[in-house]
Amino acid sequence: MDFHPALCAVIAEQIANSPHRRITFAEYMDLALYHPEYGYYSSNAVKIGFKDGDFFTSPSLGTDFGELLAVQFVQMWGILGRPVPFSVVEMGAGQGILALHILSYLHLHHPDLFEVLEYVIVEKSPGLRQEQQQCLQNFPVRWCNLADIPTDAITGCFFSNELVDALPVHQFILEDGEVREVYVTTGDEGDTLFVEVTGEVSTPRLREYFNLVGIDLAPNVYEDGYRSEINLAALDWLSIVADRLQRGYVLTIDYGHPAHRYYNPRRSQGTLQCYYQHRYHNNPYINIGQQDITAHVDFTALERWGEQCGLENLGFIQQGLFLMALGLGDRIAAISDQKLPLAQLLQRRAALHQLIDPTELGGFGVLVQSKGLHKAESSQPLKGLTVPE
């Protein structure tokens, strides 16, 4: 079993110093991923890509994903009246590859926007921030924390790609028809460092969450033992984003479901997954500090909480349809015209099809919300939300 001994010691100490000698799963996940020194995203453990990575993302497949996002940003800028500056705030930028593709495309094809663009990256991981700075050294990019951005400071677009799925989640289980929270405590001697126990919910927000998303965990529908996750951190994150945005858009791309599908009674063990060297499993208590831990996104929660924070829902669409509406279909059609060796043509075709395959990245959700738009602006449909005929 691969794990970070120093991180495990930190987790054990926090458990020992906590009431009832236990911490919520959300606290455990936060330490495992984001501890400032030893967490998966804070150390050099995180690896993204095909060969040696734990997982890969849409930007790993080439420049098209970033270039098509750039096409959407150009239209957003136009709808807002071409403000100066136009801010694009990328939250959780990985190795900086997506930003590189966006900035390179705008520099080459839309120099008017590039001249007035303020590209900001919000990144908690010191290791990833260093990689981003190396990757983007030829472009004007600013790094900061979300909390450092003043209220109503941004005109433009906050966007994220596979960020929300990695925010720490609370886990719950139904016992005797009641919602009980999953806690983590230290295990017995041997290989089991940490084990789960259940108890009363740690905050009333967990029960309030089901009112927000319109889910009734009635005993005649949900059986005892039903288990799933609640992402309160996503709501807190969206509250901050909405507060910082004065006028513009919030674009969230991730894998997930509307609430009625997320909390389907048949999905009885939730969506939590761990990624380690391109293999995935559902045990967060191994490879501690060495593996990614994720849970699907409840897009209904983002929509409804966003409304409470002053955001307007503009649309929710699958990534494949979103990219096709922005021109990916034309790129696929043009592949055969490119004078490339056959192997490269086939590789490029396969990469583009992965972006739209509904069973892979194409099945991701794309949620677009707005704030502060005038009536004439909000009535202009975004190109990415225009479903092709």
Protein Blocks (a to p, Z undefined) as FASTA:
>chain_A
ZZdfklmmmmmmmmmmpghiiadfklmmmmmmmgmklgmklmmmbccdjklmmbdcfkln
ojklmmmmmmmmmmmmmmnopaacdddddehjanommmmmmmmmmmmmmmmlmmmpccdd
ddfblklmmmmmmmmmmpccddddfklpcghkbgcjdddehklmmpccdddddeehiacd
dddddddedjblbacdddddfbfklmmmmmmnopacbfklmcghiacdddfklmmmmmmm
mmmpmbdcdddddddddfklmmgmklmnojbdcdeehiacfbfkgoehiaccdddddfkl
mmmmmmmnopacfbdcdfklmmmmnopmmmmmmmmmpccdfklmmmmmmmmmmmmmmklm
mlpccddddehiafklmmpccfklmccZZ
